[in-house]
Amino acid sequence: MSIDKMDRRDFLSKIGLSGLALSIGGAACGGGGAGAGAPAPSLSAAGQGAAAMRKGPKVALCTIAFQDRPLDEVLKLAADVGFDGVEPWGKPDHLPLTRTDDEVKAIQERIAGLGLKTSHYGSYVRLGDGQDPAEKDRDMQRSVDITRLLDTDICRIWAGLKNSELLNEADWKLMVEDGKRFCARAEQAGVLLAIEMHGNSVTNKASAAVDLINRVGSPSLKLNYQILGESEDPFERARLAGSHVVMVHAQNENPSGRGQSLICEGAVDFRKVWEILHGQFGFAGYFEVEFVRGNTMDEKVAALKADYECLRGIA
């Protein structure tokens, strides 16, 4: 047995995929290479019909919600609950940039074999963080390659290291330069880069996020919508960002301000977010469970099922 096969076996064992009979071809990057070898999801005809009839968002699970569990366990959980897709977490031990092409292909085959889609890849490449340009270019390209190998066309990224009101012109210049280089790679591969709308980043305000998109000037630069506390009204945030939103992290806030809330029990009505994004901008992508309430695994699974039913009920 070759060293390459031994390395792959060790990896598959680590993430819980060692029992699969996988047929994985040679290494391939970029372009549409991922889609050619990936099997079709094993949805029944009835399941496909039900999916086609749904009027609300597709529903996905971010594997970071169970970051302390093996990736395969999280994938099986997502399938068992009924999710349409998953967002592989881009850090160890789920799917960091250091995974080989064969490892990524094995994960995508497992996702497809469970009847799931990869909604997008959750990369941690960040525009404007001062990373060495050569290393940044390497990580940009690897993020694009993994995205295509996962048979999706959306890669989640980040932008800036502080809130928009604290950024100076040098900060903006660096973000824009990084954005132009990253988008050039993404455009060539047919990939969209969705910036996480998060605190301690330029996207703490929707208007600043849109400003960055306009400055970069690429059709491949988009947004990952999520609410952000008292930073901005969530519905106005959706209206300002809506034309650029290609995915949604549907975490919610506890009305009491304490602890994690179930999505349907939180302060923000995600039905209204859907009405804005879908009704006004034609959004038809994924609403995703990013984190779940609970301390024990049983508590977290119960919360996950409740959040799934909440998002599935949106129409």
Secondary structure as a PSIPRED ss2 file (coil, helix, strand):
# PSIPRED VFORMAT (PSIPRED V4.0)

   1 M C   1.000  0.000  0.000
   2 S C   1.000  0.000  0.000
   3 I H   0.000  1.000  0.000
   4 D H   0.000  1.000  0.000
   5 K H   0.000  1.000  0.000
   6 M H   0.000  1.000  0.000
   7 D H   0.000  1.000  0.000
   8 R H   0.000  1.000  0.000
   9 R H   0.000  1.000  0.000
  10 D H   0.000  1.000  0.000
  11 F H   0.000  1.000  0.000
  12 L H   0.000  1.000  0.000
  13 S H   0.000  1.000  0.000
  14 K H   0.000  1.000  0.000
  15 I H   0.000  1.000  0.000
  16 G C   1.000  0.000  0.000
  17 L C   1.000  0.000  0.000
  18 S C   1.000  0.000  0.000
  19 G C   1.000  0.000  0.000
  20 L C   1.000  0.000  0.000
  21 A C   1.000  0.000  0.000
  22 L C   1.000  0.000  0.000
  23 S C   1.000  0.000  0.000
  24 I C   1.000  0.000  0.000
  25 G C   1.000  0.000  0.000
  26 G C   1.000  0.000  0.000
  27 A C   1.000  0.000  0.000
  28 A C   1.000  0.000  0.000
  29 C C   1.000  0.000  0.000
  30 G C   1.000  0.000  0.000
  31 G C   1.000  0.000  0.000
  32 G C   1.000  0.000  0.000
  33 G H   0.000  1.000  0.000
  34 A H   0.000  1.000  0.000
  35 G H   0.000  1.000  0.000
  36 A H   0.000  1.000  0.000
  37 G H   0.000  1.000  0.000
  38 A C   1.000  0.000  0.000
  39 P C   1.000  0.000  0.000
  40 A C   1.000  0.000  0.000
  41 P C   1.000  0.000  0.000
  42 S C   1.000  0.000  0.000
  43 L C   1.000  0.000  0.000
  44 S C   1.000  0.000  0.000
  45 A H   0.000  1.000  0.000
  46 A H   0.000  1.000  0.000
  47 G H   0.000  1.000  0.000
  48 Q H   0.000  1.000  0.000
  49 G H   0.000  1.000  0.000
  50 A H   0.000  1.000  0.000
  51 A H   0.000  1.000  0.000
  52 A H   0.000  1.000  0.000
  53 M H   0.000  1.000  0.000
  54 R C   1.000  0.000  0.000
  55 K C   1.000  0.000  0.000
  56 G C   1.000  0.000  0.000
  57 P C   1.000  0.000  0.000
  58 K E   0.000  0.000  1.000
  59 V E   0.000  0.000  1.000
  60 A E   0.000  0.000  1.000
  61 L E   0.000  0.000  1.000
  62 C E   0.000  0.000  1.000
  63 T H   0.000  1.000  0.000
  64 I H   0.000  1.000  0.000
  65 A H   0.000  1.000  0.000
  66 F H   0.000  1.000  0.000
  67 Q C   1.000  0.000  0.000
  68 D C   1.000  0.000  0.000
  69 R C   1.000  0.000  0.000
  70 P C   1.000  0.000  0.000
  71 L H   0.000  1.000  0.000
  72 D H   0.000  1.000  0.000
  73 E H   0.000  1.000  0.000
  74 V H   0.000  1.000  0.000
  75 L H   0.000  1.000  0.000
  76 K H   0.000  1.000  0.000
  77 L H   0.000  1.000  0.000
  78 A H   0.000  1.000  0.000
  79 A H   0.000  1.000  0.000
  80 D H   0.000  1.000  0.000
  81 V H   0.000  1.000  0.000
  82 G C   1.000  0.000  0.000
  83 F C   1.000  0.000  0.000
  84 D C   1.000  0.000  0.000
  85 G E   0.000  0.000  1.000
  86 V E   0.000  0.000  1.000
  87 E E   0.000  0.000  1.000
  88 P C   1.000  0.000  0.000
  89 W E   0.000  0.000  1.000
  90 G C   1.000  0.000  0.000
  91 K C   1.000  0.000  0.000
  92 P C   1.000  0.000  0.000
  93 D C   1.000  0.000  0.000
  94 H C   1.000  0.000  0.000
  95 L C   1.000  0.000  0.000
  96 P C   1.000  0.000  0.000
  97 L C   1.000  0.000  0.000
  98 T C   1.000  0.000  0.000
  99 R C   1.000  0.000  0.000
 100 T C   1.000  0.000  0.000
 101 D H   0.000  1.000  0.000
 102 D H   0.000  1.000  0.000
 103 E H   0.000  1.000  0.000
 104 V H   0.000  1.000  0.000
 105 K H   0.000  1.000  0.000
 106 A H   0.000  1.000  0.000
 107 I H   0.000  1.000  0.000
 108 Q H   0.000  1.000  0.000
 109 E H   0.000  1.000  0.000
 110 R H   0.000  1.000  0.000
 111 I H   0.000  1.000  0.000
 112 A H   0.000  1.000  0.000
 113 G H   0.000  1.000  0.000
 114 L C   1.000  0.000  0.000
 115 G C   1.000  0.000  0.000
 116 L C   1.000  0.000  0.000
 117 K E   0.000  0.000  1.000
 118 T E   0.000  0.000  1.000
 119 S C   1.000  0.000  0.000
 120 H C   1.000  0.000  0.000
 121 Y E   0.000  0.000  1.000
 122 G E   0.000  0.000  1.000
 123 S E   0.000  0.000  1.000
 124 Y E   0.000  0.000  1.000
 125 V E   0.000  0.000  1.000
 126 R E   0.000  0.000  1.000
 127 L E   0.000  0.000  1.000
 128 G C   1.000  0.000  0.000
 129 D C   1.000  0.000  0.000
 130 G C   1.000  0.000  0.000
 131 Q C   1.000  0.000  0.000
 132 D C   1.000  0.000  0.000
 133 P H   0.000  1.000  0.000
 134 A H   0.000  1.000  0.000
 135 E H   0.000  1.000  0.000
 136 K H   0.000  1.000  0.000
 137 D H   0.000  1.000  0.000
 138 R H   0.000  1.000  0.000
 139 D H   0.000  1.000  0.000
 140 M H   0.000  1.000  0.000
 141 Q H   0.000  1.000  0.000
 142 R H   0.000  1.000  0.000
 143 S H   0.000  1.000  0.000
 144 V H   0.000  1.000  0.000
 145 D H   0.000  1.000  0.000
 146 I H   0.000  1.000  0.000
 147 T H   0.000  1.000  0.000
 148 R H   0.000  1.000  0.000
 149 L H   0.000  1.000  0.000
 150 L C   1.000  0.000  0.000
 151 D C   1.000  0.000  0.000
 152 T C   1.000  0.000  0.000
 153 D C   1.000  0.000  0.000
 154 I E   0.000  0.000  1.000
 155 C E   0.000  0.000  1.000
 156 R E   0.000  0.000  1.000
 157 I E   0.000  0.000  1.000
 158 W E   0.000  0.000  1.000
 159 A E   0.000  0.000  1.000
 160 G C   1.000  0.000  0.000
 161 L C   1.000  0.000  0.000
 162 K C   1.000  0.000  0.000
 163 N C   1.000  0.000  0.000
 164 S H   0.000  1.000  0.000
 165 E H   0.000  1.000  0.000
 166 L H   0.000  1.000  0.000
 167 L C   1.000  0.000  0.000
 168 N C   1.000  0.000  0.000
 169 E H   0.000  1.000  0.000
 170 A H   0.000  1.000  0.000
 171 D H   0.000  1.000  0.000
 172 W H   0.000  1.000  0.000
 173 K H   0.000  1.000  0.000
 174 L H   0.000  1.000  0.000
 175 M H   0.000  1.000  0.000
 176 V H   0.000  1.000  0.000
 177 E H   0.000  1.000  0.000
 178 D H   0.000  1.000  0.000
 179 G H   0.000  1.000  0.000
 180 K H   0.000  1.000  0.000
 181 R H   0.000  1.000  0.000
 182 F H   0.000  1.000  0.000
 183 C H   0.000  1.000  0.000
 184 A H   0.000  1.000  0.000
 185 R H   0.000  1.000  0.000
 186 A H   0.000  1.000  0.000
 187 E H   0.000  1.000  0.000
 188 Q H   0.000  1.000  0.000
 189 A H   0.000  1.000  0.000
 190 G C   1.000  0.000  0.000
 191 V C   1.000  0.000  0.000
 192 L E   0.000  0.000  1.000
 193 L E   0.000  0.000  1.000
 194 A E   0.000  0.000  1.000
 195 I E   0.000  0.000  1.000
 196 E E   0.000  0.000  1.000
 197 M C   1.000  0.000  0.000
 198 H C   1.000  0.000  0.000
 199 G C   1.000  0.000  0.000
 200 N C   1.000  0.000  0.000
 201 S C   1.000  0.000  0.000
 202 V H   0.000  1.000  0.000
 203 T H   0.000  1.000  0.000
 204 N H   0.000  1.000  0.000
 205 K C   1.000  0.000  0.000
 206 A H   0.000  1.000  0.000
 207 S H   0.000  1.000  0.000
 208 A H   0.000  1.000  0.000
 209 A H   0.000  1.000  0.000
 210 V H   0.000  1.000  0.000
 211 D H   0.000  1.000  0.000
 212 L H   0.000  1.000  0.000
 213 I H   0.000  1.000  0.000
 214 N H   0.000  1.000  0.000
 215 R H   0.000  1.000  0.000
 216 V H   0.000  1.000  0.000
 217 G C   1.000  0.000  0.000
 218 S C   1.000  0.000  0.000
 219 P C   1.000  0.000  0.000
 220 S C   1.000  0.000  0.000
 221 L E   0.000  0.000  1.000
 222 K E   0.000  0.000  1.000
 223 L E   0.000  0.000  1.000
 224 N E   0.000  0.000  1.000
 225 Y E   0.000  0.000  1.000
 226 Q C   1.000  0.000  0.000
 227 I C   1.000  0.000  0.000
 228 L C   1.000  0.000  0.000
 229 G H   0.000  1.000  0.000
 230 E H   0.000  1.000  0.000
 231 S H   0.000  1.000  0.000
 232 E C   1.000  0.000  0.000
 233 D C   1.000  0.000  0.000
 234 P H   0.000  1.000  0.000
 235 F H   0.000  1.000  0.000
 236 E H   0.000  1.000  0.000
 237 R H   0.000  1.000  0.000
 238 A H   0.000  1.000  0.000
 239 R H   0.000  1.000  0.000
 240 L H   0.000  1.000  0.000
 241 A H   0.000  1.000  0.000
 242 G H   0.000  1.000  0.000
 243 S H   0.000  1.000  0.000
 244 H H   0.000  1.000  0.000
 245 V E   0.000  0.000  1.000
 246 V E   0.000  0.000  1.000
 247 M E   0.000  0.000  1.000
 248 V E   0.000  0.000  1.000
 249 H E   0.000  0.000  1.000
 250 A C   1.000  0.000  0.000
 251 Q C   1.000  0.000  0.000
 252 N C   1.000  0.000  0.000
 253 E E   0.000  0.000  1.000
 254 N C   1.000  0.000  0.000
 255 P C   1.000  0.000  0.000
 256 S C   1.000  0.000  0.000
 257 G C   1.000  0.000  0.000
 258 R C   1.000  0.000  0.000
 259 G C   1.000  0.000  0.000
 260 Q E   0.000  0.000  1.000
 261 S C   1.000  0.000  0.000
 262 L C   1.000  0.000  0.000
 263 I H   0.000  1.000  0.000
 264 C H   0.000  1.000  0.000
 265 E H   0.000  1.000  0.000
 266 G C   1.000  0.000  0.000
 267 A C   1.000  0.000  0.000
 268 V C   1.000  0.000  0.000
 269 D C   1.000  0.000  0.000
 270 F H   0.000  1.000  0.000
 271 R H   0.000  1.000  0.000
 272 K H   0.000  1.000  0.000
 273 V H   0.000  1.000  0.000
 274 W H   0.000  1.000  0.000
 275 E H   0.000  1.000  0.000
 276 I H   0.000  1.000  0.000
 277 L H   0.000  1.000  0.000
 278 H H   0.000  1.000  0.000
 279 G H   0.000  1.000  0.000
 280 Q H   0.000  1.000  0.000
 281 F H   0.000  1.000  0.000
 282 G C   1.000  0.000  0.000
 283 F C   1.000  0.000  0.000
 284 A C   1.000  0.000  0.000
 285 G C   1.000  0.000  0.000
 286 Y E   0.000  0.000  1.000
 287 F E   0.000  0.000  1.000
 288 E E   0.000  0.000  1.000
 289 V E   0.000  0.000  1.000
 290 E C   1.000  0.000  0.000
 291 F C   1.000  0.000  0.000
 292 V C   1.000  0.000  0.000
 293 R C   1.000  0.000  0.000
 294 G C   1.000  0.000  0.000
 295 N C   1.000  0.000  0.000
 296 T C   1.000  0.000  0.000
 297 M H   0.000  1.000  0.000
 298 D H   0.000  1.000  0.000
 299 E H   0.000  1.000  0.000
 300 K H   0.000  1.000  0.000
 301 V H   0.000  1.000  0.000
 302 A H   0.000  1.000  0.000
 303 A H   0.000  1.000  0.000
 304 L H   0.000  1.000  0.000
 305 K H   0.000  1.000  0.000
 306 A H   0.000  1.000  0.000
 307 D H   0.000  1.000  0.000
 308 Y H   0.000  1.000  0.000
 309 E H   0.000  1.000  0.000
 310 C H   0.000  1.000  0.000
 311 L H   0.000  1.000  0.000
 312 R H   0.000  1.000  0.000
 313 G C   1.000  0.000  0.000
 314 I C   1.000  0.000  0.000
 315 A C   1.000  0.000  0.000
